[in-house]
Amino acid sequence: MTATVTVRPTHTPVLLADVVEALRPALSSPGATLLDATVGLGGHAAALLSACPGTRLVGIDRDREALALAARRLEGFPDVTLVRARFDDLADVLDDLGIARVQAALFDLGLSSLQIDEAERGFAYANDGPLDMRMDDRLPVTAADIVNTWPAAELARVIRDFGEEPHALRVAQGIVAARDTPISTTGRLAQVVMDAMPAAVRFGGGGHPAKRVFQALRIAVNDELTALERALPLACARLSSGGRIAVLSYHSLEDRIVKQTFRSAAIDQAPRRLPVVPEGLQPRFALVTDKAVRPQAAEIADNPRAASARLRVVTRIKEDGLT
């Protein structure tokens, strides 16, 4: 029987049908385990559990509020375990549950509607609130701490490396100059960034000038890229033969890590000139999606937050000795 769930009105899972179709073959046998490493509000998980009856779900998220809402959304399904953890702790989570292998894994790297729409979380420049940006409220450093204490050179590095902002130094200097009164809200930071930008950027119509700066601070606060670099190989190591990993990313920094990790796993390790690749050096994985899957125009029109999404999928084709 399909579970009945209450859908949060503002929560629209991105590329939902594509994710379900990508992971369904790996979850075709009853008793298969799905690791949702970023379960969020449970939208993708609920769809996969409905499409693949008998699947066991292990859902991980660092966000306490999101987990509580996911638990309510998924309460009608029979075999669901939700754990508060970072996704790069997935191996420890699985070990604690006695799970050696999973048949499918999903990473949705985007912010949830909960994080974007609730001003007090401090993620969005469009909603004025405390300058926080922590996905896990146990983290010791907030975006306000970074903005108000880091030197200009370090701020510029973060804004350049994590936000790919061409005016990073100018913005960092503008932030430091504005710190005579602490920058404690998203609205004030957005205005400081706006004021620091060249006029051509402020009035150029290319989106809000603070978008890249907010992305950079969020990544720095939550250590997102380092966690992703650690988590993907761990997920690959725990995937069973025939299993699949799907990753939804939303900006080029994330997508680059996913693309490089998957492509590296899908090539052999033999020297290029060997006429035959020995068994031990053959690739253990194959790409399911050679190019990233992007949302169609209709989905973007219905859910503009999906516009930057990219879906990549890989499958395990050989074992590597893990038992």
Residue pairs with C-beta under 8 A, 6 or more apart in sequence:
2 50
3 46
3 49
3 50
3 74
3 76
3 77
4 76
5 42
5 46
5 73
5 74
5 76
6 72
6 73
7 43
7 73
8 41
8 69
8 73
8 113
8 114
10 113
10 117
11 41
11 43
11 112
11 113
11 114
12 43
12 113
12 302
12 303
12 305
12 306
13 19
13 43
13 44
13 47
13 108
14 108
14 110
14 248
14 295
14 299
14 303
14 305
14 306
14 309
15 248
15 293
15 295
15 299
15 306
15 309
15 311
16 43
16 44
16 47
18 293
18 311
19 44
19 47
19 48
19 106
19 246
19 248
19 311
20 44
20 47
20 48
20 51
22 244
22 246
22 288
22 289
22 311
22 313
23 34
23 48
23 52
23 104
23 106
23 244
23 246
23 313
24 48
24 51
24 52
25 242
25 244
26 32
26 103
26 104
26 242
26 243
26 244
26 315
27 34
27 48
27 51
27 52
27 55
27 103
27 104
28 52
29 54
29 103
30 53
30 54
30 55
31 54
31 56
32 52
32 54
32 55
32 56
32 103
32 104
33 55
33 56
33 57
33 58
33 99
33 101
33 102
33 103
33 104
34 45
34 48
34 49
34 52
34 55
34 56
34 57
34 58
34 102
34 103
34 104
34 105
34 106
35 58
35 60
35 90
35 94
35 102
35 104
35 105
35 106
35 235
35 238
36 44
36 45
36 48
36 57
36 58
36 59
36 60
36 105
36 106
37 60
37 87
37 90
37 105
37 106
37 107
37 231
37 235
38 60
38 61
38 87
38 106
38 107
38 108
38 109
39 45
39 59
39 60
39 61
39 66
39 67
39 70
39 82
40 61
40 63
40 66
40 70
40 108
40 112
40 114
41 66
41 69
41 70
41 73
41 112
41 113
41 114
42 59
42 69
42 70
42 71
42 73
42 74
43 73
44 106
44 108
45 57
45 59
45 70
45 74
45 80
45 106
46 73
46 74
46 77
48 55
48 57
48 104
48 106
49 55
49 57
49 74
49 77
49 80
55 79
56 79
56 80
56 81
57 74
57 77
57 79
57 80
57 81
58 81
58 83
58 93
58 94
58 97
58 99
58 102
59 67
59 70
59 74
59 80
59 81
59 82
59 83
60 82
60 83
60 84
60 85
60 86
60 87
60 89
60 90
60 93
61 67
61 70
61 82
61 84
61 85
62 84
62 85
62 86
62 87
62 135
62 136
62 222
63 112
63 114
63 115
63 135
63 136
64 84
64 136
64 137
65 114
66 112
66 114
66 115
67 82
67 84
69 114
70 82
71 80
71 82
74 80
74 82
81 97
83 93
85 92
85 93
86 136
86 227
86 231
87 107
87 227
87 228
87 231
88 226
88 227
88 228
88 230
88 231
88 234
90 231
90 234
90 235
90 238
91 234
91 237
91 238
94 100
94 102
94 238
99 238
100 238
100 322
100 323
101 238
101 239
101 240
101 243
101 322
102 235
102 238
102 239
102 240
102 243
103 239
103 240
103 242
103 243
103 244
104 243
104 244
104 245
104 246
105 235
105 238
105 239
105 243
105 244
105 245
105 246
106 245
106 246
106 247
106 248
107 228
107 231
107 232
107 235
107 245
107 246
107 247
107 248
108 248
109 224
109 228
109 247
109 248
109 249
109 250
109 254
110 248
110 249
110 250
110 305
110 309
111 123
111 218
114 121
115 121
115 123
115 135
116 123
116 124
116 127
116 305
117 124
117 127
118 127
118 129
119 127
119 128
119 129
119 186
120 129
120 130
120 132
121 129
121 132
121 133
122 129
122 130
122 131
122 132
122 133
122 142
122 143
122 144
122 186
123 132
123 133
123 186
123 214
123 218
124 186
124 214
125 186
125 187
125 189
125 190
125 208
125 210
125 211
125 214
126 208
127 186
128 185
128 186
128 187
129 185
129 186
129 187
130 144
130 184
130 185
130 186
131 142
131 143
131 144
131 147
131 183
131 184
131 185
131 186
131 188
131 189
132 142
132 143
132 144
133 142
133 143
133 214
133 217
133 218
133 221
133 222
134 142
134 221
134 222
135 222
136 222
139 221
139 222
141 221
142 221
143 189
143 217
143 218
143 221
144 182
144 183
144 184
146 155
146 158
146 217
146 220
146 221
147 155
147 175
147 179
147 183
147 189
147 217
148 179
148 182
148 183
148 184
150 158
151 176
152 169
152 172
152 173
152 175
152 176
153 172
155 171
155 172
155 175
155 176
156 168
156 169
156 171
156 172
156 173
157 168
158 216
158 217
158 219
158 220
159 165
159 168
159 171
159 172
159 212
159 213
159 216
159 217
160 168
160 169
160 216
161 216
162 215
162 216
162 217
162 219
162 220
162 225
162 253
163 212
163 213
163 214
163 215
163 216
163 219
164 212
164 252
164 253
165 171
165 212
165 213
165 216
167 196
167 197
167 198
167 201
170 196
170 197
170 198
171 193
171 196
171 197
171 213
173 196
174 192
174 193
174 195
174 196
175 183
175 189
175 192
175 193
175 196
178 192
178 195
183 189
183 192
186 214
189 210
189 213
189 214
190 208
190 210
190 214
193 209
193 210
193 213
194 202
194 209
194 210
197 209
201 209
202 209
215 251
218 224
219 225
219 253
224 254
225 253
225 254
225 257
228 254
228 257
228 258
229 257
229 261
232 245
232 247
232 257
232 258
232 261
232 262
233 261
235 245
236 245
236 261
236 265
236 284
236 285
236 314
236 316
237 320
237 322
238 322
239 245
239 316
240 316
241 316
241 317
241 318
241 319
242 315
242 316
242 317
243 315
243 316
244 288
244 313
244 314
244 315
244 316
245 262
245 313
245 314
245 315
246 311
246 312
246 313
247 258
247 311
247 312
247 313
248 309
248 310
248 311
249 255
249 258
249 309
249 310
249 312
250 308
250 309
250 310
251 308
255 292
255 310
255 312
258 310
258 312
259 292
259 312
262 285
262 287
262 312
262 314
263 287
265 283
265 284
265 285
265 314
266 283
266 285
266 286
266 287
266 314
267 283
268 277
268 281
268 282
268 283
269 281
269 283
270 277
270 278
270 281
270 282
282 318
283 317
283 318
284 316
284 317
284 318
284 319
284 320
285 314
285 315
285 316
285 317
286 314
286 315
286 317
287 312
287 313
287 314
288 313
288 314
288 315
289 311
289 312
289 313
292 310
292 311
292 312
293 310
293 311
293 312
293 313
294 309
294 310
294 311
295 303
295 306
295 307
295 309
299 306
300 306
300 307
